[in-house]
Amino acid sequence: MSGDDHQVRLLRAIEFRQEFDDRLARIDGETPFDSVHDVDTGKSVELWELPEQEQLQIGRNARYSPTPVRTVRNALARCRVRHEEVTFVDIGCGKGRVLLLAAELPFRRIVGVEASETLCAVARSNVAAFTGPGGEPGRIEVVHADATKFDVPDDAGLFYFYEPFSTEVSATVLERIEDSVNRHPRAVVLCFVGKGQPDGQASESEVTPVAAAAALRRERWNLVEVVSSPDAEFYESLVFEHVDRDTPGTT
């Protein structure tokens, strides 16, 4: 690719991300969240805007962009878990919007994992300020950690991913989840939301999920449902359930 072609693609990606964020703002305007609960989850953040940008690898860690409220609620409603028995984990929780929405459901605990110290601080501030249902002190925890080194809770039963990083990193995270299930056998569900990072190089119908590709390639996970988003095609969700290799008829 020539330098001119690369520059054109880069400018198009920047332009498309602005269009993407403008659409997201319109979607958020239809279902107000931040203003209702006095929190700050709506504004997107690029990696290079963070003070610790040199410690965050582009390609390994994605920009922060919130998932629309209706999409989150719709996706979580389709995940078959016994909420009272499991901990909910958001891998790459950013500013914590999904954690606050998960609090609407009776999960035992809610945990967010985030590599950026800056975003962790924002998420914790949002948790402290949250005025919605389920936001009791101590129920929601934000952990500053590399997702590939995160100690998976023994009772974690639903993992949420909103395109937080590459397929390769996602595969390493899934290995840690599988190791946890081997140590503490239980039913586990994965919910992958979104189709890659928006760059405008292909239509939303042509773009395929990035992080979810790791689950599609691993025999321990069975794709049980593709959940359409009420907001936009980009926010389609893939729901996987763990396959017990000791159960007759499974691999």
Helices and strands as residue ranges (DSSP letters): H 3-30, H 34-37, G 47-49, G 53-55, H 69-77, G 83-85, E 87-91, H 97-102, E 109-114, H 117-129, E 140-144, E 156-162, H 167-183, E 189-193, H 213-216, E 221-227, G 233-235, E 237-242
